[in-house]
């Protein structure tokens, strides 16, 4: 069955995570599968931070083969000819009523998917692929995930080959880090990327690095952990600022396009990531990482964090206790040690084992296929 066009509706809630996922998915569907993709986005400013070519004033524009539409005031402005073969609402956002009405008039009706958020909780396997009647149509619930009973993780077909080539080419890695401003001394140190939400205990972690025995270079995007970074530097933490105190150097980077962010993860020894998009990319980087999960009411995010750690932080020798403790402390889980002068050395002591687990996990996830391919296969059987 031919499904030649697809629309993704994205409301930006988590600044860069929502649009990051939707943009990666849109590009892959267009580039690898030849699908004509229209990406509806309500916040072009956040989009532009990860895709500099986006024009903020444009209602419609073409970016890397994807039609990008500014999602605003389009209610009632649609006809059946405007509707794509597959319609995706990301994370249960409410698409325009006029678009839904036009969908219902199509013959055949489009495949309507709610692309849900990523979680490692077991209930997802039972909900993946479920349907719900809506407006005379059927909506399907599609869950990314970590098992064969879910939609898998977002991954381009060439990603693993590109990563291996980059990490095997010291000259290429050095040139990339030099382009970001790193000195030879910084390139030779333990390199850590830092991307987190504002409530992370960044000040405590920086202090542990500063007083530690091993030299650390922390690479942080502009605007992330702004107060803690600015306090360490002694000035506003804008792109290009750098300061060294004790064993720690903090360097503030500009936001970079998605492909360069992948290279940053590949080039660093340990990555602190947040939300969903950078969390998934850290897994494909094959490096140790600590995840800062998006906060939810009543600390529901702690349940999701523990569900992931139960799957991930286990190797043949049992639980990776240092990684679990660091991740739970980073996310403010009650009852866990919070002293980063103890947590960080313990994490470093387990680094070889954690790195081996990162590679093993990556191979497990590769066996489940990729989200875009799985999504299209599901859509072909759902029309």
C-alpha positions as CSV (number, residue, x, y, z in Angstrom):
1,X,0.0,0.0,0.0
2,X,1.4,3.4,-1.0
3,X,1.6,6.0,1.7
4,X,3.3,8.9,0.0
5,X,2.7,11.8,2.3
6,X,2.8,12.4,6.1
7,X,2.0,15.3,8.4
8,X,3.5,15.7,11.9
9,X,2.0,18.1,14.4
10,X,4.3,19.3,17.1
11,X,3.6,21.6,20.0
12,X,6.9,22.6,21.7
13,X,6.7,22.0,25.5
14,X,10.2,20.9,26.4
15,X,12.0,23.7,24.4
16,X,14.1,21.4,22.2
17,X,13.1,17.8,23.0
18,X,9.7,17.8,21.2
19,X,10.9,19.6,18.1
20,X,14.2,17.7,18.2
21,X,12.3,14.3,17.9
22,X,9.9,15.5,15.3
23,X,12.6,17.1,13.2
24,X,14.8,14.0,13.2
25,X,11.7,11.8,12.3
26,X,10.6,14.2,9.5
27,X,14.1,14.3,8.0
28,X,14.5,10.5,8.1
29,X,11.1,9.8,6.6
30,X,11.8,12.2,3.8
31,X,15.4,11.2,3.1
32,X,15.4,7.5,3.6
33,X,11.8,6.6,2.7
34,X,10.9,9.2,0.1
35,X,7.8,10.3,2.1
36,X,6.6,13.9,1.5
37,X,6.6,15.3,5.0
38,X,4.9,18.4,6.3
39,X,6.0,19.4,9.8
40,X,3.6,21.7,11.7
41,X,5.4,23.5,14.5
42,X,4.0,26.2,16.9
43,X,7.4,27.5,18.1
44,X,9.8,28.3,15.3
45,X,12.3,30.1,17.6
46,X,13.1,26.8,19.4
47,X,13.2,25.0,16.1
48,X,15.8,27.6,14.8
49,X,18.2,26.8,17.7
50,X,18.7,23.3,16.4
51,X,18.1,24.1,12.7
52,X,19.6,27.6,11.9
53,X,18.2,27.8,8.4
54,X,14.6,28.1,9.8
55,X,13.0,31.5,9.0
56,X,11.0,32.8,11.9
57,X,8.7,34.9,9.8
58,X,7.7,32.3,7.3
59,X,4.3,30.7,7.4
60,X,5.6,27.9,5.1
61,X,9.1,27.0,4.1
62,X,11.2,24.1,2.8
63,X,14.0,22.9,5.1
64,X,16.2,19.9,4.0
65,X,13.4,18.6,1.9
66,X,10.7,18.9,4.6
67,X,7.8,21.4,4.3
68,X,7.7,23.3,7.5
69,X,4.5,25.1,8.4
70,X,4.1,27.6,11.3
71,X,1.2,26.2,13.3
72,X,-1.1,29.1,14.2
73,X,-4.7,30.2,13.5
74,X,-5.3,27.4,10.9
75,X,-8.6,26.2,12.3
76,X,-11.2,25.6,9.6
77,X,-8.8,26.2,6.7
78,X,-8.5,22.7,5.4
79,X,-9.9,20.6,2.5
80,X,-9.6,16.8,1.9
81,X,-6.9,17.6,-0.7
82,X,-4.8,19.1,2.1
83,X,-4.7,16.0,4.1
84,X,-1.7,13.6,4.2
85,X,-1.9,9.9,3.9
86,X,-0.5,9.6,7.5
87,X,-1.2,12.1,10.2
88,X,0.9,12.1,13.4
89,X,0.1,14.1,16.5
90,X,3.1,14.1,18.7
91,X,2.6,13.4,22.4
92,X,-1.2,13.8,22.3
93,X,-1.2,17.4,21.0
94,X,-4.6,18.6,19.8
95,X,-4.4,19.1,16.0
96,X,-6.7,21.7,14.5
97,X,-10.4,20.8,14.4
98,X,-10.6,21.8,10.8
99,X,-7.9,19.5,9.9
100,X,-9.7,16.6,11.7
101,X,-12.9,17.4,9.9
102,X,-11.1,17.3,6.5
103,X,-9.5,14.0,7.5
104,X,-12.9,12.5,8.1
105,X,-14.0,13.5,4.6
106,X,-11.1,11.7,2.9
107,X,-11.6,8.4,1.0
108,X,-9.7,6.5,2.1
109,X,-9.2,8.1,5.4
110,X,-5.6,8.8,6.5
111,X,-3.8,6.7,9.1
112,X,-4.1,8.7,12.3
113,X,-1.3,8.1,14.8
114,X,-0.7,9.4,18.3
115,X,3.1,9.2,18.7
116,X,3.6,8.8,22.4
117,X,6.5,9.7,24.7
118,X,9.2,7.2,25.4
119,X,9.1,5.2,28.6
120,X,10.6,1.9,29.8
121,X,7.5,1.0,31.8
122,X,6.1,-2.5,31.1
123,X,2.6,-1.3,30.5
124,X,3.7,0.2,27.2
125,X,3.9,-3.2,25.5
126,X,0.2,-3.8,26.1
127,X,-0.8,-0.3,24.8
128,X,1.4,-0.1,21.7
129,X,-0.8,-0.3,18.7
130,X,-4.1,0.1,20.5
131,X,-6.9,2.0,18.7
132,X,-9.6,4.5,19.7
133,X,-12.6,5.7,17.6
134,X,-12.5,9.4,17.1
135,X,-14.7,11.6,14.9
136,X,-15.7,8.7,12.7
137,X,-12.1,7.5,12.3
138,X,-9.7,5.3,14.2
139,X,-6.7,6.7,16.1
140,X,-3.8,4.4,16.7
141,X,-1.4,4.8,19.6
142,X,2.2,4.2,18.7
143,X,4.8,3.9,21.5
144,X,8.6,4.1,21.0
145,X,10.4,1.8,23.4
146,X,13.1,-0.5,24.4
147,X,11.7,-3.9,23.4
148,X,10.5,-5.8,20.3
149,X,6.9,-5.2,21.4
150,X,7.2,-1.4,21.0
151,X,8.1,0.9,18.1
152,X,11.8,1.0,18.9
153,X,14.0,4.1,19.0
154,X,14.6,6.8,16.5
155,X,17.7,6.1,14.5
156,X,18.9,6.9,11.0
157,X,20.2,4.0,8.9
158,X,23.7,5.5,8.5
159,X,24.0,6.6,12.1
160,X,26.0,3.7,13.5
161,X,28.4,3.7,10.6
162,X,29.0,7.4,10.9
163,X,29.6,7.1,14.6
164,X,32.1,4.4,14.3
165,X,34.0,6.2,11.5
166,X,34.1,9.4,13.6
167,X,35.3,7.8,16.8
168,X,37.9,5.8,14.9
169,X,39.3,8.9,13.2
170,X,41.3,10.9,15.8
171,X,42.1,13.6,13.3
172,X,38.4,14.2,12.6
173,X,37.5,14.2,16.3
174,X,40.3,16.6,17.1
175,X,39.3,19.0,14.3
176,X,35.7,19.0,15.5
177,X,36.6,19.8,19.1
178,X,39.0,22.5,17.9
179,X,36.2,24.0,15.9
180,X,34.3,24.3,19.2
181,X,37.2,26.1,20.7
182,X,38.8,23.4,22.8
183,X,42.5,23.8,23.5
184,X,44.9,20.8,23.3
185,X,44.8,20.6,27.1
186,X,41.0,20.5,27.1
187,X,40.9,17.9,24.4
188,X,43.3,15.7,26.4
189,X,41.2,16.0,29.6
190,X,38.1,14.0,30.6
191,X,35.4,15.6,28.4
192,X,31.8,15.8,29.7
193,X,28.8,17.3,27.9
194,X,26.2,18.8,30.1
195,X,22.6,19.3,29.0
196,X,20.0,19.4,31.9
197,X,17.0,21.1,33.3
198,X,17.4,24.2,35.5
199,X,16.7,22.3,38.8
200,X,19.7,19.8,38.4
201,X,22.3,20.1,41.2
202,X,24.8,21.6,38.7
203,X,26.7,23.7,41.3
204,X,27.4,20.6,43.5
205,X,28.6,18.7,40.5
206,X,30.9,21.5,39.3
207,X,32.3,21.8,42.8
208,X,33.1,18.0,42.8
209,X,34.9,18.3,39.5
210,X,36.8,21.4,40.6
211,X,38.1,19.7,43.6
212,X,38.7,16.3,42.0
213,X,42.0,14.7,41.0
214,X,41.3,14.2,37.3
215,X,41.1,17.2,34.9
216,X,37.6,17.6,33.5
217,X,36.4,19.8,30.7
218,X,32.7,20.5,30.9
219,X,31.0,21.5,27.6
220,X,27.6,23.1,28.2
221,X,25.3,24.7,25.6
222,X,24.5,28.4,26.1
223,X,21.5,28.9,28.4
224,X,21.7,25.5,30.1
225,X,22.3,25.7,33.9
226,X,22.8,29.4,33.3
227,X,23.0,30.5,37.0
228,X,25.4,27.7,38.1
229,X,27.6,28.1,35.0
230,X,27.7,31.9,35.3
231,X,28.6,31.6,39.0
232,X,31.5,29.3,38.2
233,X,32.8,31.5,35.3
234,X,32.2,34.8,37.2
235,X,30.3,36.4,34.3
236,X,27.2,35.6,32.2
237,X,27.6,32.1,30.8
238,X,27.2,33.1,27.1
239,X,28.6,31.2,24.2
240,X,32.4,31.5,24.0
241,X,33.0,32.0,27.7
242,X,35.5,29.7,29.4
243,X,37.0,29.5,32.8
244,X,39.3,27.1,34.7
245,X,39.2,26.6,38.5
246,X,41.1,23.8,40.1
247,X,40.7,20.6,38.0
248,X,37.7,21.9,36.1
249,X,37.3,23.9,32.9
250,X,33.9,25.0,31.9
251,X,33.4,26.0,28.2
252,X,30.0,27.4,27.0
253,X,29.1,26.3,23.5
254,X,26.5,27.8,21.1
255,X,23.6,25.6,20.2
256,X,24.6,23.5,17.3
257,X,22.7,21.7,14.5
258,X,21.5,18.2,15.4
259,X,24.3,16.4,13.4
260,X,27.0,18.3,15.4
261,X,25.3,17.5,18.7
262,X,25.6,13.9,17.8
263,X,29.4,14.5,17.2
264,X,29.6,16.2,20.5
265,X,28.2,13.1,22.3
266,X,30.5,10.9,20.3
267,X,33.5,13.0,21.2
268,X,32.8,13.2,24.9
269,X,33.7,10.6,27.5
270,X,30.6,11.0,29.6
271,X,27.3,12.8,28.6
272,X,24.7,14.3,30.8
273,X,21.5,14.5,28.8
274,X,17.9,15.4,29.3
275,X,14.3,14.8,28.1
276,X,13.9,12.4,25.3
277,X,15.8,13.5,22.2
278,X,19.3,13.9,23.7
279,X,18.6,10.8,25.9
280,X,18.1,8.6,22.8
281,X,21.1,10.1,21.0
282,X,23.2,9.4,24.1
283,X,22.3,5.7,23.8
284,X,23.3,5.6,20.2
285,X,26.6,7.3,21.1
286,X,27.7,4.2,22.9
287,X,29.2,6.3,25.8
288,X,28.4,6.4,29.5
289,X,25.6,8.9,30.2
290,X,23.4,10.2,33.0
291,X,19.8,11.1,32.2
292,X,17.9,14.1,33.5
293,X,14.2,13.1,33.0
294,X,11.5,15.7,32.3
295,X,9.8,16.5,35.7
296,X,6.2,15.5,36.2
297,X,3.6,16.1,38.9
298,X,3.7,13.8,41.9
299,X,7.2,12.7,40.9
300,X,5.9,10.3,38.3
301,X,9.1,10.9,36.4
302,X,11.0,9.1,39.2
303,X,8.9,6.0,38.4
304,X,9.9,6.3,34.7
305,X,13.5,6.8,35.7
306,X,13.6,3.7,37.8
307,X,11.9,1.7,35.1
308,X,14.7,2.6,32.7
309,X,17.5,2.0,35.2
310,X,16.1,-1.4,35.9
311,X,16.6,-2.3,32.3
312,X,19.7,-0.4,31.5
313,X,21.9,-0.4,34.6
314,X,22.3,-4.1,34.7
315,X,25.2,-6.1,33.2
316,X,26.4,-9.7,33.6
317,X,27.8,-8.8,37.1
318,X,24.5,-7.3,38.4
319,X,23.5,-3.7,39.0
320,X,25.7,-0.8,38.1
321,X,25.2,0.8,41.6
322,X,27.3,3.9,41.0
323,X,25.3,4.7,37.8
324,X,22.0,4.2,39.6
325,X,22.9,6.3,42.5
326,X,24.3,9.1,40.3
327,X,21.1,9.1,38.1
328,X,18.8,9.1,41.0
329,X,20.7,11.8,42.8
330,X,20.8,13.9,39.6
331,X,17.0,13.7,39.4
332,X,16.4,14.4,43.1
333,X,15.0,10.9,44.0
334,X,14.4,11.0,47.8
335,X,16.5,8.8,50.1
336,X,19.6,8.7,47.8
337,X,23.1,10.1,48.6
338,X,23.4,13.6,47.3
339,X,27.1,14.3,47.9
340,X,28.7,14.6,44.4
341,X,32.2,14.5,46.0
342,X,31.4,10.8,46.7
343,X,29.0,10.1,43.8
344,X,31.4,11.3,41.0
345,X,34.5,9.3,42.1
346,X,32.4,6.2,42.4
347,X,31.0,6.8,38.9
348,X,34.5,7.3,37.5
349,X,35.7,4.1,39.2
350,X,33.1,2.1,37.3
351,X,33.6,3.9,34.0
352,X,35.0,0.9,32.1
353,X,32.2,-1.3,33.2
354,X,29.6,1.3,32.5
355,X,31.1,2.0,29.0
356,X,31.0,-1.7,28.2
357,X,27.3,-1.8,29.2
358,X,26.6,1.2,26.9
359,X,28.0,-0.7,24.0
360,X,26.0,-3.9,24.9
361,X,22.8,-1.9,25.3
362,X,23.3,-0.3,21.9
363,X,23.5,-3.7,20.3
364,X,20.3,-4.8,22.0
365,X,18.5,-1.7,20.7
366,X,19.7,-2.1,17.2
367,X,18.0,-5.5,17.1
368,X,14.6,-3.8,17.4
369,X,14.8,-1.9,14.1
370,X,14.3,1.9,14.0
371,X,11.2,4.0,14.9
372,X,10.7,5.5,11.5
373,X,10.8,2.2,9.6
374,X,8.6,0.5,12.3
375,X,6.1,3.4,12.1
376,X,5.7,3.1,8.3
377,X,5.3,-0.6,8.5
378,X,2.7,-0.2,11.1
379,X,0.8,2.4,9.1
380,X,0.8,0.2,6.0
381,X,-1.1,-2.5,7.9
382,X,-3.5,0.0,9.6
383,X,-5.3,1.6,6.6
